[in-house]
């Protein structure tokens, strides 16, 4: 059993004394010659016991490294106060995320002086019972200590050897291990259901609804009455259809098209009217608000709303009347919007396309239709919408939208959850068609509120409170580092003084480096320079999309912010007063946090399945590309699956290799052999550790 260091505290009983003594010590040192910055942030812990403290509301590159002896009992996810004792230069992380190595003189270092709040997120491990004593044995990359459990508190069904989730409730300074309780019994280790539920548990994500919420959903009538239709514009006789992935179960957006006598088009973007069914303050609304978003693991969707709403009432299934909230545009054949309307509607979808079916219509323009159910009217509508979308897409990139085209890899699993294939998800015109019209609706709704109803107008500083989707300009220091890096490959970035300069220069770089080994490396570093898109009541625009105004209006089934947007838009269309800004800003911050948690869980589920896919390939050789460089290892993506693993520098036997961070390369001390991002290498799969989600490669070196 792993034991903690007895010098480490963190328990409630010792916290105040620790806080006073540390504050006194650092207060005295501040009064002297040396001053110490102090940060409050969240702990990201390594299996070796040291931590990175990520300051609240700050970039991860500005985190603080804390050695194991100075963590004061802080654990992963805790909120702590930390003093910065050494200002250092940050390490460039691999594609997979944060560095997990030791402090090496390249980052800020510090010392934790107070645990402000213990995390309530569970740790997952294996239940171990000896007599009347119980522990949860950790095999986690973020938890180096086993958790002591009171035997009498074990829940029903908790048996030795089972995978469980445990929450820390204290750590007495006299005890070698933290104490906790079991919050969930997940099942037998290795079983697909167990492992997927374990990933959800690690992020505190629920995978079932309470009886109260399910009952509330069941009580909603499926019948649409005259009362429901009151005040709605009727689009049931207008040609309407949906285009979604083949395996989609909920269809929350539809398009309609009418050719007008003046030669223009009326294009309707119709979105499921979730806010009509989910009323503020109800148990269902509170649950959706807490979840913030649906979660998409490799083999399942964990919905934000119960199935009756997400897959039935609010799903825009064909040949069924559905209540919607719509953005309707009059557009010229040149894709210019000359008029717009927003409001509640009712539709009846005529056809359900998947992307492949819509794409086939686009690619077979002028040929006889293969599917007799697809009328010429529907074919013409898709072709006309596609032409409008193509114009809008070209115009968007010309305005400075950034064109990242990194392949998206998908994992196909069988009925038991076992991964059987890794393949690239290809986006084509049908995907872009939907994307452009969703972007149009999102930006138009945001513009309508921000400019107080003026088309193509300037932002009204007195505009009513609203929920925007914002994306800040990139970190210019990182862009400068990228410029230096690409120079090693003979490329040159133009002068960049503004965000738009950066976008233009990046797009040119990615075009110039197309079909070269280094292009992926350029994209990865460029992506790391970008700020994260978040929700806010303060509009600063969306840099990546090159939009002055942007929101999320089009997916209320799976995103709570979209539901808030629908509610606010409905109120303002009824001339209601501006809503409480502080309340909505708090909700924006919560939604942004939940979105990031869901993204991390989704990423972990993909990583787990990719490693599971590689388990029976240990010992096999693959061609790969260097995808990340750190002081402890070289990350390599094998081709064509793009599965990333790590080659430890200490195991590269041909030489002793050092990480040259300034030039983003690894250099052999004796041979001077150099490895850079984008280099092609040959590797052998060394090990695939499912429990810790680690994939290790070894480099096949020339003799």
N, C-alpha and C positions, 0 to 999 in steps of 0.2 A: 504494500500500500504506500502511495506517495504521501509524504508528510511535509508540512510547511516548516519554515524557519521560525523557531520560537521567539526570535527577536522581532518578528513581524506582528504588528497589532492589527487594528482595523475593527475590533469589536466595539460595541457601544460603550462598554465599561471603561475602556482605555482611551477613547477618542478625544475627550475633552482635555485630559492631561497632556496627551500628545500634541494636540492643537496649541495649547498654551505654551508648552516648552518650545515647539518649533517656531511659533510666531515670535516668541521672545528672542530666540536665537537669531532668526533672520531679521527681526526688527533691529537688533543690535548691530548686525552686519550692514544693514542698510544705512544706519547712522554713521558708519565708518566710511572707508574709502570706496568699498564695492557696493553697488546697488544691484538688486535682484528683481527681475520682472516676475510677476505672478500671473498665472493663468488658471482658469477653471475650465475643465473639459472632461471628456469621456475617455475611459481607459480601454485601450486595445492591447490585449495581453498575448504573450507568446508562450509556447509550451515550456520554454526555459525559465520562465518566471519574471522576465523583464517586461516593461510595458511601454507603449507610446500613448501619451496623453494628447488627444486631439482637441484643441481649444474650441469652445462653443462658437458656432457660426463662422468657423475659420476653415481654410483649406487644409487638407491632410499634409501638404508639404510643409506646413508650419507647425507640425506636431513636436512634442518634446519626448525625448528618449529618457527612460528612467531605469536604472540598473536594478536587478532583483533585490539587492540589499536595501534599496531606498524606496520601495513601493508601499511600505507601511501597511501591508495586508490588503491593498486594493486589488480587486479582481476585474475581469473583463466586463465591460458595460457599466462599471461604477462611475459616478460623477465625483471628481476629486478637485482639490486645490493643489497646485503645484508651483514651486518656485523654479525659475530657470537659472541654473548655475553656470552654464556655458552656452554661448551663442555659436552655433555651428552651421555648416552648409548642408542642405538637405540632400538625401540620396535619391537618385532616379529609380522609381519602382518598376518592376516588370509589368507586363501587360495584365497579369492576374491580380494586381492590387498592391497592397502595402508591403514593404519589406518586412521580413520576419527574422533578419539576422541581428547580430550583436551591434552595440554602439561601436563606431569605428572612426570617430573624429570628423564625420561629415554631417552631423545633424545636431540640433540643440539638445542639451542634456539638462536634467533637472531632478528634483526630489519632491515626492508627495508629502504634504504637510497635513492634509485633512481629507477624510472620506466624507463627502457632503451627502451622498445618497447611494445606498446599495442598489444594484440592478435587480429588478424583479423578473428579468428574462431567465428562463431555466437553462441549466447545464445538462447535457445528455451524457449518460454513461451506463455502465453495466452494474446491476444490483448484486452486491456480495454480502452474504450472511454467514456469520460464524457464531453459533450458539444464539445468544440474545443481543448480539451486536450486528449492526448493518452499516454498510458504506456504499456509496455510488462511486465505482472505479472509473476514473476519467481516462479517455483516450483521445482527448480533444486537443487541437492545436492552440486553443485559447484558454486552457485551464490546466495548470500544472499540479493542482492539489486534488486529492480525493475528498469526497464530502461525507461527513459523519451524519448518520440518520438514526433517530430514536427508533428502536425496534418496535415499540408499542404503537408508533404512529404509522407503520406500514399500511398502505391501503389494501383493500381486498383485491386479490389477483396478483399482487406483487410477489414474485418468486425469484429465487436465486438464479442468476444468469440472464434475467430479462433486461432488455433495454428500457430505461426509465428516464424521465425528466425530473430534475430536482432544482429547487430554488433555495439560495442561501438566505438564512435568516439571522446569522450572527457568526462571529469568530472571536472567541475568548482568547486574549493574548497568551493565556497559560496553555492553550490547547494547540497541538501541532496541525490540526486540520479545521477548516471551516465547518459549520454545522448547517444543516438544511432539512427540508422535507420534500417528499415525492409529490409532484403536482400531476403527473400522468404516467401510467404504465403503457409503454409503447408497443411491446411485444417481443417476439423472438428476434435476436440480432440476425441481420442478413436478409430477412424477409422484405420484399419490396414495400409492403404497406408500412412496416415498422420503420424502414429507413426514410421514406418520404415524410411520414409523420414526425420523425426525429428532426428533420430539417426544418419543418414548420415550428416544432417546439423550440428549437434553438433560437429562433427569431421571435418567439412569443406570438406566433400567428395561429389563430384558432382554425380548426379544420371541421368544425361542426357548429350548427346553430342551436341556440337554446330552444327549449320547447315553447317558451313564450313567443319568440320571434317566428318560429315555424307556424304556430297557431295564428298569429297575427296575419301572416301571409295567406294562410288557408281561408281566412274569413273574408278576404277581398273577392268581390263578385267578378266573375269572368264576363258577365253580360255588359254590353255597352248600351246605356239608356239615353233617352232624349236629354236628360239632365247632364250626362257626361258630354254630350255633343254641343251643348249650349255655348255660344260664343266662338266655336271652332270653324275654321274655313275647311270646306269639304273638298278633298282631293281624290275621293274614291273612284271617280271616273277618269282620272288623269293617269296616263301611262307611267307606271312606277315599278321599280325593281330593286333588288339588293344584290350586291356582289361581295362575297366573303370567302374565307378559306374553306376548303372542302370539308374539314372536320368541325367547323363552327357549329355551336349549339344555340348561341344567342345572336340575333341580328338586330343591332341597335341603330343602324343607319340605312336609309334608302334614298334613291335618286328618282326624280320625275323630270319629264321633258315635254314641253309644249312648243310647237313652232308658231310664232306670232305672225300676224298679217303684215307687220312692218318689216319682216325679214329677220327679226331678232328671235332669241330663244327665252322661254321662261324655264329656269332650272330650279327645281326644288330640292333642298337637302333636308330630309325628314328624319328626325331623331326621336327615339322612344321617349315618351313623356313620363319618365320615372317619377318626377316630382309631383305629378298628379296623384300617384298611388302612395308614395312615401311621404307622409306629412311630418313636418318638423316636430321634434320632441317625442314622437312615438317610439316604442321599443325597437321597431324595425329601422327607424331613422337613426337612433342612437347606436345601434349595432353597425350600420353602414358607415356612420361617421367615425366610429372607433376603428373599424377595419381600414377605411380610407380608399381601398382599392381591392380588386380581385387579384389573386396570385396565380401565376401560371407556371406550375412545375412541369417537368418533362412529360409526365404521363397523366396529368390531371389539371383541372382548374379548380381553385378554391374560391368560389364566388363571393362577391361583396354582398349580394342579395340572395335570398332563398330562391330555390329553383322555380317556384311558381311564378315569380316575377321575371327572373333573368331568362328563363327558357320558354316561358309561356306568355303571360300577360303583356310583358314589355318587349318580347321578341317579335320583330316585324316579319312574321311568317307569311308566305304567299297565300292569297285568296282568303285572308281574314281581315276584318276591320280592326284597325289599331289606332290608338290615340298617340299623337306625336306633337313635338314642338319643332317648328320648321323655320328655316331661313330660305327665302325665295328670292331669286335674282332674275332681273331682265338683263340679258347679255347680248352684245352684238356678235356677229360671226368672228370678229377679231378678239373675242373674249374680254371685252370691256364691259364692266358693270355700269348700267345707266340708271338702274332703279333697284330697290331691295325692300323686302317686307319680312318682319319677324312676328311670329304668333303661334298660337295653339291650333292644331289641325287634326283631321282624321284622314287616314289613307287606307288603301287596300292594294297591297303589292301584287303585281301581275305575274312576277317571275322571280325565282331565286337562282342566281348564278353563283358558281364558284369562280375563282380567278382563272382557272384553266379554261372554263367554258367561255367566259367573256374574252379571254385572250384569243381563243380560236376564231371568234367572230372578227376580231381586229385583224388577225393574220390572214383571214380568207375573204377580205373585202373584195366584192365583185364576183365571188364564186357562189355556186348554189349552196344553200344551208344544209348541213348534215342532219340537224335536229329539226323535224317538222313542227315541234312544239314552239320553236323560236320563230315568231312571225317576222316578216320583213320590216314591220314597224319597229319592233324591238331591236332588230339588227341595226337599222338606221339610227335609232336613238343612241345606241352604244358607240357607233362610229362617229356620230356628231359630237357626243360628249367627250370622246377621246381626242378629237381635234381641238376642242376648246381647252382640255386639260394640258395638251402638249404645248399650246401657246402660253398658258399660265406658268407651266413648269420652266420653259425657256426664259420667260420674263423674270421669274423669281431668281434664277441663277445669274442672270444679267445684272440684277439689282444687288447682288452680293451674297446670296445664300451660299453656304459652304457645301460642296459636293463630296461628302465622305461616302465611299462605295465599298467598304470592307465587307467581304462575304459573310453572310449569316449562316451558321451551321446549325442543323437540326439533328436531333437524335430520334430515330424511329425505334419504338419498343413493341414487343409482342404482347399478347393478352396477359402474360404474367408480369409484365414490367421489365423484362430482360431486353437490353439494347441489342438490336440486330443490324442496325445500319446507321452510319453517320453521313449526312449528305448536305450539300449547299442549297439553301433556299434562294431561288432565283426570283427577283422582282422584274416584272415586265410592264408593258403599257397598261394592262388591266389594273395592276396594283397602283400605278401612278395616277390613273384616272380617278380612283377613289380617293387617294391621298390628296390630290389637288383640290377636289371639291370639299373635302373635309377642312383643309387649310383655309379655303375661301370662306367657309361658314365661320370657322373659329376667329379668323382675323376680322371679319365683318361685324360680328357680334361685339368684339372688343372695341372696335372703332366706333360703333354706334353709341356705346356707353361713354367712352373716353372723350369723344368730341361732342357729347350731348346731342347726338342725332344728326350731325352734319356729315355728309358724304365727302370724302377726301379733305376733311377739315383738319385744323390744328387741334391739339389736345386742349381740352378745357380744364384749367387748374381747379375749377369748382365742380368738376364732374362727380357724379354720385359714386359711392363706394362700390367697388366691384372686385371680382377675383380674376387676376390676370395670370397668364403663364409667361414668365419672364426668363431671359437668358442674357447674362451680362457679357461684356466684351472679354476677350481672352487676356491672360496674364502676359504682359509684354516682355517680361524677363524670360519667360519660357519660350516665347516666340523668338527672342534673340538667340537663345540656346539652340533652337531648332535651326535657325539660319546658319549658325556656326557648324552644326552637325551636318547639314546637307552639303555644306561646302567641302566636307571630306570626300564626297562622292562626285564632286565637280558641278554641283547645282548651285544656283544663286537665287536668293529671295530678294525681291525688289525692296526699295525703301519703304518701311512701314511706320507711320506715325499715328494712324487712326485705325479703328476697328475695321473699316471698310477696306483700307489698304491691306490689312492682314488677310481678309477674305479673298480679295483679288489675287494676292501673292500665293496664298495656299492653293487656290484652285489651279493656278498656272503651274505650280510645282507638281501637283498630283497629275495633271495632264501630261507634263513633260516626262514624269517618271513612270507613266503607265507601262505595264508589262515588264517591269524591271524587278529584280529581287528586293531592292531597297524600298520600293514604294510602300509596302506594308509597314515598314519601320517608320517612314515619314508620317503615315497616317496615325500610327500609335502615339508618337510623340506629339503630333498636332492635337490629337484628341485629349491628351493629358494637359495641354495648355488651356483647354476650354473650361469655362465655368460650368457648373451644373444648372440645368433648367429647373426652376422651382415655381411655386405658387406665391403670389403676393398681391396685396391691395395697392402697392406702389408700382405704377407702370413705368418700366424702363425699356420696353420693347423686347423683341426676341432676336438676338444677334445672329444665331445660326441660320434662322429662316429669313433674315433680312426684312422683318416686319416691325413697323413702329407700334402696332397694336396686335395683341394676340391673347387668346384665352383657350380653355378647353370646354367646348359646348357639345361635342359629338359622341361622347361615350358614357352617358350617365349610368348605364347598367354596370359598368366595371370601374368607374372612377367617381368618388364622392364630390370632388371639386366641380365636375360637370353638373351635378345635381344642384349644387349651390348656385352655379351660373344660371341655370334654368329658373330657379326661384327668384334671384335678383332681377333677371331680365323680365320675368312676368310681372313683378312688382312695379318696375319702372315703366313698363308699357301701360300699366294702369295708373301712371302718374303718382305713385307712392313716393314718400320722402326717402332721402338717402339713408341707408342702413348703417348700423353701428360698425365703424371701421375697426376698432380694437378687437371686437368679437371675430370679425372675418379674417383679420390678420393672424389671430391665434389659430383659427381653423386652417389657414393657408400653411402655417408652419407645421401643424400636425399632419396635414395631408402630404406635405413634402417629405417629412420624416417617414411616414408609412410607405410612400412610394419607394424610397430608398431601401427600406427594410424588405419590401416585397421583391425588389430587383436583386438584392443580395441572396434571398432565398431561392429565387429562380436560377440565379447563376450557380449556386451550390448544387441544386438538383441536376443541372446540366453537367457540372463537373463530376458529380458522383457517377452519373451514367456513363460519362466518357471514360472514367477510370475503370468502371465495371466492364465496359466494352474492351478495355486493354488487358484485363486480367489474364485471359488465355493467350495473350500475345507476348508475355514475358519471354525474353530471349530472342524475339524476332527483330530484324533490322528494318529500318525505314530511312528514306530521305527526308530531310527536314530543313527548316529555315530558322536562324537565330531570331527569336522574337522578344527577348528581354535580357538585360545585363545588370548584374548586381555584384557587390563585393564578395558574395558567397557562392554565386552560381550563374550559369548561363541557361536561359530558358529557350527551348526549342519547340517549334510546331512541326509535327510530321505532316507530310503531304500524302493524299489530298484531303484527309479528314480535318486537318488543322487542330489536332489535339496537342495541347501544350504540356510538356514535362520539363523537369530541371536536370541539368548536368552539373553536379557539384564540382567546383574548381579544384577542391582537394583531391578529387578522383581522376583528374586529367593528368595522366602519368608521364606524358612526353616532356613536361616542363612544369615549372612553378609559375602559375598565372596570377597576374594582378589586374584589378579593375581600374582602368584609367577613366575616371568619371568625366573629366574635362572634355575628352574626345569620344566618350561613349563607346569604349572598346575594352577588350580584354587582351593583355599583352603578355607573352611568355618572356620571363626574365633572361633566359639563356638564348633561346632560339629567336626571340623577337617576333614570333608568330603572332598574328593579330586576328581576333575575331570581332566582327562588327554586327550590329543589327542588320538583318537581311541576308547575311552570309548563308550559303547552302552547305549543309553538313550531313553526315551519315551517323545515325545513332542506333543503339540497341536498347530495347526496353529492359530496364534492370529490375524494377519492382512496381507494383500497383497496390497501394495501401488504401482500401476502401474506407476503413474506420477513420483515418485522418485525412482522407481525400488528397493523397499525395501520389504523384506519378513521377518516378525517377528514371532518367535515361542515362546511358553512358556513351561517351563519344567514341566512335570508331576512328582512331587516329592512324595516320600513315606511319608505317614503320620506317 
